[in-house]
Amino acid sequence: MAQDIQAFLFDLDGVLTDTAEFHYLGWQRIADEQGIPFSREENDAMRGLSRRDSLTVLLKGRVIDEATANDWMARKNDYYIASLEHISPKDLLPGVHDFLLAAKSAGLKVAVGSASKNARVVLDKLDILSLFDAVGDGYSIVNNKPAPDLFLWTAGRLNVNPGRAVVFEDAQAGVAAANQGGFYTVGLGDAVGDEANLRLPSLASVTPHQVIDLLLAGHA
């Protein structure tokens, strides 16, 4: 194992599990209650964003007061939490569990960097919380993606320099955040854009050794 890379940092939604549909249904319910048009394409624009920034996308320039904003965000979160009641390890995306175990066996530190304030709840229900050396979430920082703060905070918890860590993301905002922070970046899926150092269909398609070799070869 090359020694240049010491840690893997993972986004949650769309990388380890796919709760994007639950988020969409929660925001769709708020939009329906308020008579605001809302599409799946608009929901895709929320990938990697905080709850507050997602609300801004939903509003499309509409102005509401702070109390109303907080009420809508709280209700959306309640809808989302209710939908998580039956989530379990079977909801891990293909290859995730084996990839995490292989990374740890290789001596890498592993962590989650997610804008979600429910990250620990989801990780616990997926039965993988104990695998991570650190969890950064929506409570950890003020400025969320596409600012690099969340990944920098999480790398700090690992005591690893960003230049020796890899961020796995499925969202353009997350890749932009990691690039700005000086991390290696791996983009998963079709929605991630072209800014990642390496693009892959999923974690099921590679091993940790292969990811590191491909990244280091690309930076040679």
C-alpha positions in Angstrom: 0.0 0.0 0.0 1.4 3.4 -1.0 2.2 5.5 2.0 1.2 8.8 0.5 -2.5 8.3 1.3 -3.5 7.7 4.9 -7.3 8.1 5.0 -10.6 7.8 3.2 -13.4 10.2 3.8 -16.9 9.3 2.6 -20.0 11.3 2.0 -23.1 9.5 3.2 -26.1 9.9 0.9 -25.4 8.4 -2.5 -22.0 7.0 -1.5 -22.6 4.6 1.4 -26.4 4.4 1.1 -29.1 6.0 -1.0 -31.5 8.0 1.1 -31.9 10.6 -1.7 -35.4 9.4 -2.3 -36.3 10.0 1.3 -35.0 13.5 1.1 -36.9 14.1 -2.1 -40.2 12.9 -0.7 -39.7 15.1 2.4 -39.1 18.2 0.4 -41.8 17.3 -2.1 -44.3 17.1 0.8 -43.3 20.6 2.0 -43.6 21.9 -1.5 -47.0 20.4 -2.0 -48.2 21.8 1.4 -47.1 25.3 0.3 -48.1 25.1 -3.3 -44.6 25.4 -4.6 -43.7 23.6 -7.9 -40.9 21.1 -7.2 -39.2 18.5 -9.5 -36.8 15.7 -9.2 -34.3 17.8 -11.2 -34.5 20.5 -8.6 -34.0 17.8 -5.9 -30.8 16.7 -7.7 -29.5 20.3 -7.3 -29.7 19.8 -3.6 -27.2 16.9 -3.6 -24.5 17.6 -1.0 -26.1 20.8 0.3 -27.1 21.6 3.8 -30.8 21.7 4.9 -30.7 25.5 4.8 -29.2 25.7 1.3 -31.7 23.0 0.1 -34.5 25.2 1.3 -33.1 28.0 -0.7 -33.2 25.8 -3.8 -36.8 24.9 -3.0 -37.9 28.5 -2.6 -36.5 29.6 -6.0 -36.3 33.2 -4.9 -39.4 33.3 -2.7 -38.9 35.2 0.6 -40.1 33.7 3.9 -39.3 34.9 7.5 -36.9 33.0 9.7 -39.5 31.4 11.9 -41.3 30.0 8.8 -38.0 28.8 7.4 -37.1 27.0 10.6 -40.6 25.5 10.8 -40.4 24.1 7.2 -36.9 22.7 7.8 -38.0 21.0 11.0 -41.1 19.5 9.4 -39.0 18.3 6.4 -36.6 16.6 8.9 -39.5 15.0 10.7 -40.7 13.5 7.5 -37.2 12.3 6.6 -36.6 10.8 10.1 -40.0 9.0 9.9 -39.0 7.5 6.5 -35.7 6.1 8.1 -37.6 3.9 10.5 -37.1 0.8 8.5 -33.6 1.4 7.1 -31.2 -1.4 7.8 -27.8 -2.9 6.6 -29.6 -4.2 3.5 -29.8 -0.5 2.4 -26.0 -0.2 2.1 -25.0 0.4 -1.5 -23.3 -2.5 -3.3 -19.7 -3.1 -2.3 -19.7 -0.6 0.5 -19.2 -3.0 3.5 -16.4 -4.9 1.8 -14.7 -1.7 0.7 -14.7 -0.3 4.2 -13.4 -3.5 5.7 -10.7 -3.7 3.1 -9.7 0.0 3.7 -9.3 -0.7 7.5 -7.4 -3.9 6.8 -5.0 -1.9 4.7 -4.3 0.4 7.7 -6.2 3.4 6.4 -8.3 5.6 8.6 -11.9 6.0 7.5 -14.4 8.7 8.2 -17.7 10.2 7.1 -18.1 13.8 6.1 -21.8 14.4 5.5 -23.9 17.6 5.5 -26.7 15.6 7.1 -27.5 16.3 10.7 -28.9 12.7 10.8 -25.6 11.1 9.7 -25.0 9.2 13.0 -28.6 7.9 13.1 -28.3 6.6 9.6 -24.9 5.0 10.1 -26.2 3.3 13.3 -29.2 1.9 11.4 -26.8 0.7 8.7 -24.8 -1.0 11.4 -21.5 0.6 10.2 -21.1 3.5 12.7 -18.4 1.5 14.7 -16.3 1.2 11.6 -15.5 4.9 11.4 -12.7 6.7 13.1 -14.5 10.0 12.9 -17.9 11.4 11.8 -18.3 14.9 10.6 -21.9 16.0 10.1 -24.1 19.1 9.9 -23.5 19.8 13.5 -19.7 19.9 13.1 -19.2 23.2 11.2 -20.9 26.4 10.2 -20.1 26.7 6.5 -21.1 23.5 4.7 -20.3 22.2 1.2 -19.2 23.6 -1.2 -17.0 25.2 1.4 -14.2 22.7 2.4 -14.8 23.2 6.2 -16.6 19.8 6.8 -13.8 17.7 5.2 -11.1 19.8 6.8 -12.8 19.4 10.2 -13.1 15.6 9.7 -9.5 15.3 8.5 -8.4 17.2 11.6 -10.3 14.6 13.8 -8.2 11.9 12.1 -5.0 13.9 12.5 -4.4 13.5 8.7 -3.2 16.2 6.3 -5.8 16.8 3.5 -3.1 16.1 0.9 -2.9 12.5 2.2 -6.6 11.8 2.2 -9.2 10.8 -0.4 -12.8 12.1 -0.4 -15.5 9.9 -2.0 -18.5 12.0 -3.2 -21.5 11.7 -5.5 -22.3 15.4 -5.7 -20.6 18.3 -7.5 -20.8 20.5 -4.4 -19.0 17.8 -2.4 -16.2 17.4 -5.0 -15.8 21.1 -5.2 -15.5 21.3 -1.4 -12.9 18.5 -1.3 -10.9 20.0 -4.2 -10.8 23.3 -2.4 -9.6 21.7 0.7 -6.7 20.0 -1.1 -7.9 16.4 -0.9 -7.8 13.7 -3.6 -11.3 13.3 -4.9 -13.2 10.3 -6.2 -16.5 11.0 -7.9 -19.1 8.2 -7.8 -22.0 7.9 -10.3 -23.3 10.1 -13.1 -24.2 13.3 -11.3 -20.8 14.2 -10.0 -19.4 16.2 -12.9 -15.9 16.2 -14.3 -13.9 17.9 -11.5 -13.0 14.8 -9.5 -9.5 13.3 -9.8 -11.0 9.9 -10.5 -14.6 8.9 -11.5 -16.0 5.5 -10.8 -19.5 3.9 -11.1 -19.5 2.7 -7.5 -17.4 1.3 -4.7 -18.2 -2.2 -5.9 -16.1 -1.7 -9.0 -12.7 -1.3 -7.2 -10.5 -2.1 -4.2 -8.8 0.5 -1.9 -5.5 -0.5 -3.4 -6.7 0.1 -6.9 -8.2 3.5 -6.0 -4.9 4.6 -4.5 -2.8 3.3 -7.4 -5.1 5.1 -9.9 -5.0 8.4 -8.0 -1.2 8.4 -7.5 -0.7 7.5 -11.2 -2.9 10.4 -12.2 -0.8 12.8 -10.0 2.6 11.4 -11.2 
